[in-house]
Amino acid sequence: MIAASAVVASAGLLGSLATTPAATAAEASSGWTTITDDAGQTFSYNDGVQANSINSGTFTFTADFNARLESRHYTTPNFGTHRVFLGPAAHCTRGETITVELWAEAFPGDANLGSRNLSCASGGTAVFDNISPDTFYFVLTAGSFGVTPNRTLSGDVTYP
């Protein structure tokens, strides 16, 4: 969970996430935290259950983005399946897809564990099986860059 601030750097169209101050009083009382990148795109999340050696983890999120948006980072000590559910997005172009990529933190560069294409208009679930324990994040990429207004969607993540 983000306590005082978070800085996540990425390259290319993803840009870098700006330092996010501690959660506002409204966010803190609601359990939601918002991350805003340098392009003004936002990823807000509400932690559900954190993974430990016995339980799987979950969190709920909303995303407001135009091109590419990186999620919060999360860690699990368990081997298994990660599921990223996307609800239908607002402001899709006809036939547009949203790509969900699962990434694991690694040195010297992060490792792409795969990608799934989902319908922007109807959403769906991106399933990534047989994933080893690590620290993860996912990236959402809109099928049509530069179209305004931004795509807005909500979803849930479950992980081992």
C-alpha positions as CSV (number, residue, x, y, z in Angstrom):
1,M,0.0,0.0,0.0
2,I,1.2,3.5,-0.7
3,A,1.9,5.2,2.6
4,A,3.6,8.6,2.1
5,S,4.3,8.6,-1.6
6,A,5.0,6.4,-4.6
7,V,7.2,6.9,-7.6
8,V,7.0,4.4,-10.4
9,A,9.1,5.1,-13.5
10,S,8.5,3.6,-16.9
11,A,9.6,4.4,-20.5
12,G,8.0,5.4,-23.7
13,L,4.3,6.1,-24.0
14,L,3.7,4.9,-20.5
15,G,5.6,7.9,-19.1
16,S,6.3,8.0,-15.4
17,L,3.9,8.2,-12.5
18,A,4.3,11.4,-10.6
19,T,4.9,11.3,-6.9
20,T,1.6,10.9,-5.2
21,P,1.1,12.5,-1.8
22,A,-0.4,10.6,1.0
23,A,-4.0,9.7,0.6
24,T,-6.5,12.5,1.1
25,A,-8.8,12.2,4.1
26,A,-11.6,11.1,1.8
27,E,-9.4,8.5,0.2
28,A,-8.1,7.3,3.6
29,S,-11.6,6.9,5.0
30,S,-12.9,5.1,1.9
31,G,-9.8,2.9,1.5
32,W,-9.1,4.2,-2.0
33,T,-5.7,5.4,-3.2
34,T,-5.2,7.2,-6.5
35,I,-2.0,7.3,-8.6
36,T,-1.7,9.9,-11.3
37,D,0.9,9.7,-14.1
38,D,2.6,12.6,-15.8
39,A,-0.1,12.6,-18.6
40,G,-2.9,13.1,-16.0
41,Q,-4.1,9.5,-16.4
42,T,-5.3,7.9,-13.1
43,F,-5.3,4.5,-11.5
44,S,-7.3,4.3,-8.3
45,Y,-7.5,1.2,-6.1
46,N,-9.0,-0.2,-3.0
47,D,-7.0,-3.0,-1.4
48,G,-9.0,-6.0,-0.5
49,V,-7.1,-9.0,0.9
50,Q,-3.3,-9.0,0.7
51,A,-1.7,-12.3,-0.3
52,N,0.2,-14.3,2.3
53,S,1.3,-17.8,2.5
54,I,-2.3,-19.0,3.1
55,N,-4.6,-16.6,1.3
56,S,-4.8,-15.2,-2.2
57,G,-5.0,-11.5,-2.8
58,T,-7.5,-9.2,-4.3
59,F,-8.0,-5.5,-5.1
60,T,-10.6,-3.4,-6.9
61,F,-9.6,-0.6,-9.3
62,T,-10.8,2.2,-11.6
63,A,-8.7,3.5,-14.5
64,D,-9.1,6.7,-16.6
65,F,-6.6,6.6,-19.5
66,N,-6.0,7.6,-23.1
67,A,-3.0,5.4,-24.2
68,R,-1.1,3.3,-21.7
69,L,-1.5,3.1,-17.9
70,E,0.4,1.1,-15.3
71,S,-1.4,-0.4,-12.3
72,R,-0.2,-0.4,-8.7
73,H,2.4,-2.9,-7.8
74,Y,1.5,-6.0,-5.7
75,T,3.5,-8.9,-4.2
76,T,2.5,-12.5,-3.6
77,P,4.6,-15.3,-2.1
78,N,2.3,-17.9,-3.9
79,F,2.5,-19.7,-7.2
80,G,-0.6,-19.7,-9.4
81,T,-3.1,-17.7,-11.5
82,H,-3.5,-14.0,-11.8
83,R,-6.9,-12.7,-13.1
84,V,-7.5,-9.1,-14.2
85,F,-11.2,-8.5,-14.8
86,L,-12.2,-5.3,-16.8
87,G,-15.7,-4.1,-16.8
88,P,-17.0,-2.4,-20.0
89,A,-15.2,0.9,-20.7
90,A,-16.7,4.2,-21.5
91,H,-15.7,6.1,-24.6
92,C,-14.4,3.2,-26.8
93,T,-14.0,3.5,-30.5
94,R,-15.9,0.9,-32.6
95,G,-14.3,-2.5,-32.3
96,E,-11.5,-1.3,-30.0
97,T,-9.6,-3.6,-27.8
98,I,-7.7,-3.0,-24.6
99,T,-4.5,-5.0,-24.1
100,V,-3.7,-6.2,-20.6
101,E,0.0,-7.1,-20.0
102,L,1.2,-8.7,-16.8
103,W,4.7,-7.7,-15.7
104,A,7.1,-8.9,-13.0
105,E,9.6,-6.7,-11.4
106,A,13.1,-7.9,-12.4
107,F,16.7,-6.5,-12.7
108,P,17.9,-5.0,-14.9
109,G,14.5,-4.7,-16.7
110,D,11.1,-5.9,-15.8
111,A,9.8,-9.1,-17.4
112,N,6.7,-9.2,-19.6
113,L,4.7,-12.4,-18.6
114,G,2.2,-12.1,-21.4
115,S,-0.7,-10.1,-22.8
116,R,-4.4,-10.6,-23.4
117,N,-6.7,-8.5,-25.7
118,L,-10.2,-7.7,-24.3
119,S,-13.1,-5.9,-25.9
120,C,-13.2,-2.2,-24.8
121,A,-16.9,-2.1,-25.0
122,S,-17.7,-5.3,-23.1
123,G,-14.6,-6.0,-21.0
124,G,-13.7,-9.5,-19.9
125,T,-11.0,-11.3,-17.9
126,A,-7.3,-11.6,-18.7
127,V,-6.0,-14.9,-17.1
128,F,-2.3,-15.6,-16.6
129,D,-1.6,-19.1,-15.4
130,N,1.4,-20.8,-13.7
131,I,3.0,-17.6,-12.5
132,S,5.8,-17.8,-9.9
133,P,5.9,-15.7,-6.7
134,D,7.2,-12.1,-7.3
135,T,6.1,-8.5,-7.3
136,F,3.8,-7.6,-10.2
137,Y,1.9,-4.9,-12.0
138,F,-0.2,-4.8,-15.2
139,V,-0.3,-2.3,-18.0
140,L,-3.6,-1.3,-19.8
141,T,-3.1,-0.2,-23.4
142,A,-6.0,1.4,-25.4
143,G,-6.4,0.1,-29.0
144,S,-6.8,3.7,-30.3
145,F,-4.3,6.2,-29.0
146,G,-5.1,9.9,-28.8
147,V,-8.8,9.6,-28.9
148,T,-10.6,11.7,-26.4
149,P,-12.3,11.5,-24.0
150,N,-10.3,9.0,-22.0
151,R,-11.4,5.4,-21.6
152,T,-12.9,4.9,-18.1
153,L,-13.4,1.5,-16.6
154,S,-13.4,-0.4,-13.4
155,G,-12.3,-3.9,-12.5
156,D,-10.9,-6.4,-10.0
157,V,-7.7,-8.3,-9.7
158,T,-7.2,-11.7,-8.0
159,Y,-3.8,-13.3,-7.5
160,P,-2.5,-16.3,-5.6
